[in-house]
Amino acid sequence: MKVLIIAEHDNQTIKPITHHIMTAATQLSQTIDLLIIGDQCKKAAENACLLPHVQQVLLADHQVYAHQLAENCAALVAEIGKQYDYILTGATTFGKNLLPRAAALLDVEMISDVIRIQSADTFVRPIYAGNVMATVQSTDKIKMLTIRGTAFPAVKTLPAPAAQLVVLSQIIENTLSRFENQQLTVSARPELTNARIIISGGRGLKSAENFKLLEAIADLLNAAIGASRAAVDAGFAPNDYQVGQTGKVVAPDLYIAVGISGAIQHLAGMKDSKIIVAINNDPDAPIFEVADYGLVGDLFKILPELQAALGGE
């Protein structure tokens, strides 16, 4: 049984989600290869060789794969993937964009958001915003899975490379789409899906200006800032802050929910957090049902007090 992991990277480093996928892959097989697709991404491939359990790092480095557009990257995955029993990637925007296309080209099903591997052909995934766990059995020869990183611990890198680096010759042109531009959010704070501490705001903050109350506390805690969908839809916070079923799924050590009622959509993205603290003026808010600690009160009084207690001005 052979596993192919499609790695996420920025051409220099391997993103943390791939470290979590590796743990899931070891539950399926000890024969694991890693695929790096991109342009001028040899440095990322060299870093991938430091991951444990990897036998080969397959490098597809060519300008046709710049920006890792799904249309031709999926064709490459489908071509290479025929020799594997499992193809894995993260349940992220990248993975959900790429893997369904590759699955269609291989004429097999794709199982998304896997949180547990029961056996070689049986997997568990959440449905109905995480309120029901579905056990799915696949009879396909090639099993294609997106892995929810929060459900598996991350592997640690090795002190020296152990995998063989193999340069691929396949060049598949992209005739269906082209890259126009991108706008990247630059922040000194931790990235939301990797942060150990997250403080999130909801509609209870009432305005984008009030949302800034979270920034001072986030800086004191070295935390990332998140938001509920209601806050994002109201324009209080940018889309990339959104935590929830249609946003980012997180599982930090500490999650502080400020002015968030606790709709199912939001809970689906954060209820696996190790410790949940809720601040809300409604004692009947659903968020308190999942919170380890709850504080009922006016957030506009509580946040300045919290900031002062943490040593802020």
N, C-alpha and C positions, 0 to 999 in steps of 0.2 A: 504494500500500500504506500503510495507516494502522495505527498502534500506540496502544493505550490501556494506560496503566500505572495500576494501582490502588495508590495510595500508602499507606504506613503512617505514622501520625503520632500525636501525643498531644494534638491540638487546638491545639498551639502551634508545635511544630517537626516537621520531616520526619525520620523515622528513617533511619539510615545505609543500611539495606538498599535503600531506594529509589534512592540514589545509585549503587549497584552495578547495579540493574536497568536504570538509564538507559544504562549502557554496553552491556548486552546489546541493548537496544531499538535503539540506533543501528546495530547490525549487521543489522537487519531493514528499517529505513526511516528516513528523515529527517523524516517527518511523525508527530510524537509528541504525544499529549495525555496529561494527568495527571488522574486522578480523585481528589478528596478527599471522603470521606464521613464525616460526624460531626455533632456538635452544638456550636455556638459555636466553630467551627474556622476562622474567617476568617483568623486569624493564621497558621495552618498553610498555608493556600492562598496567602497573600502570600509566605511563605517558599518555597513551591513554585515561584513565578514566578521565583525566582532560579536555578533549575536550568537548565543549558544544554540546548539541542536541543528544549525544550518549546515548542510553538506555542500551546496553550490549556491552562489549568488549569480543570477543570470542578469547581465547588463545589456539593455537595449538603449544605447546612447546615440541619438541622431536628432538632427534638427526637425525631422518630421514629427517627432514626439514632444516637441517643445510645448510647455503648458499642459502636458498630459491630457489632451482632449480625448474624450471618451470614444469618439467614433472610430479612430484608427487604433487606439490603444486596446479597445475591446477585440478588434480583429486579431491583434497580436496575441492577446491572452487566449483567444479561441484556438489559434494555430498552435501555440506552445502547449496549451492545457490538455490536448488530446492524449498526452502520455502520462497524465496524472489521474489519481483517484479522487482527490479533493482539491478544490481551488478556494482559497480563503482571502478575504480582505475585510477591512473595518466597516462597521455599520455607521459610516460617516457620509458626508455629502459626496466625497470622492468615490467611496465604495458603492453607494447606492446609484450613482450615475454610471459607473463602469460595468459592474458585474451583471446586471440584468441583460445588457446588450450582448456580453460574451456568452451568457447562458442561452440566449435566443440563437446565437450563431452555432452553438454546440447542440441545440435542440434538447436541452435538459432544463429541469426546473431550478429555481434559485430559492433558497431558504434564508430569509432575512432576520436580523436581530437575534441571532442565536445567543442564549445566555447559559446553556448547559448542554454538555454532550453526554448522552446516556449510553450510547453504544456506537459502533461503526456506522450505523445507518439511521440512528434515531436521535433527534435533537429537540430541545425545548426552546420556545420563543414566546414572548409576550404578545397578547392581542388585547383589543378593547382597552387601549391606554394602560396596559399593564395590569388590569384587573383580573385577567384570565391567562393562565399559562397553557399553551398548546404544545402537545407532544407530536412531533411530525416525523414520520418514517419515509425515507426516500429509497426507491428501488433503482434510481438512475445509476448508470455506470460511473459517471462523474458527478460528484456532489459539490455544489457551489454554495458557499455560505458567506454571509456577512456576519461578523462577530461583534457583539456589543462589548466594548473594551472594559466597561465598568464591572462586568461579570467575571473577569479573569485577572489574576494578578500579573504584574509585568515581570518579565525576565530581566536579569542584569547582564550588562555587557561583559565580555571576556577581556582579560588584560592584553591578549594578543590574538590576531586573526586565526580562525580555525577553519573557515570555509574556503572553498576554491572559487575564484572569480572567473566566470566564463562570459566572454563577450559574444553577443548574438549578432548575426548578420542580417536578420530579417528587417527589411525596410518597407513599411506599409504606408503609402501616401494617404493623406486625409482629403478626400474629395467632397465631403459632406458639410464640413464646418470650418471656420477659421477664427483665430483669436483676434479680438478687437482691442480690448484694454481691460485693465483691472485697477481697482482702488483698494489698497491694503490699509487696514487700521493699524496704526503703530501705537503701542502702549508699553509703558514700563512695568505694568502690572502683569501677573502670570496669565497665561492663556486659559480661557474659561474651562476647557475640558481637562486640563492638566493641573489645575490649582488645588492645593490642599484645603484652602479656605475660600468660600464664596459668600458674598453678601448680595442678595437680590432684592430688588424693589418691585412693587406692584402698583396698581392703580391708586392705592391709598396714599401715595406720595403726591398725587394731584397735579403735578406739573413737571416739565423737564428741568426747570430751575431747582425745584425741591429735590429732584433725583440726585443733584450734586451733593446732597447731605451724606450720601453713601461713600463719596470719594475719600473724604478725610479718614473715615473708619477703615476703608479698604487699604489705604496707605499705611495706617498704623498696624494692621494685621497682615500686611503683605498678601492681601486677598484679591481675587478677581471679582468683577462686578457682573451680576446677571440681572435678568428682568423677566417678568411674566409676559405672556402674549398680550394681555390687556394693556400693559404699560408700553409695549412696543407699538401696538396698534394705535394707541393714543398719542404717539410721537414723543413719549418721555425718554426713550432710549433707542439706540440703533438696533437693527435686526440681529447683528451678530452677538448681542447680549442675551438673546432669547433662550430661556431654558424651558423645556417641555417636550411634548410629543412631536410638535412640528418645529422644535428648536433643537437645542443641544441636550444630550443626556449626560448628566454629571453624577459623580459619586465622591465628593470631597470628604475630608475628615470632619469638617464643620461647615454647615450650610445655615446661613442666617437669612430668614425670609421676613422682609419688612413690608408691611402693608399689602401682603399677598393673601387672598382669601383661601386659596388652596383648591382651585378647580382641578378636575381630573386631568385635564390637558397639562397642567403644570406639574402635578404630582408625578406623572409618568416620567418626567425628566430628572427628578431629584430625590425620589423617595428612598433610593439606595444609599443616600448619604449616611455616614456613620453617626453623626450627631446633628440633629435638626433643631434650630432655635427659631421660634416664631414670635414676631412682634405685631400685634393687631389690636385694634380697639373693639372688635367684635368677639366676645367670648365664645360664640357659637360658630366661628369660622372653621371650615373643614380642615384648615392647615393644622389646627391644634390636635387633630386626631392622629397625625403622623409625627408631630413634634415631640422631641425628648424634653424640651424645655419651652414653656410658653409664657409670654409676658403680655398681659392685657392692659392696654393703655394708649395714650396719645403718642404716636411715633415722633411727632415734632418736639415733644418734651423728652422722650426716652433717648433719641439719637444723640442730642447734645450731651446728655448725662453719660451715655455710653462712651462717647468720644473723650470726655473729661476723665472718666475712669481708666481709659486706656493710655492716658498721658498726653492726650492731644490738647490743643488750645481752643 
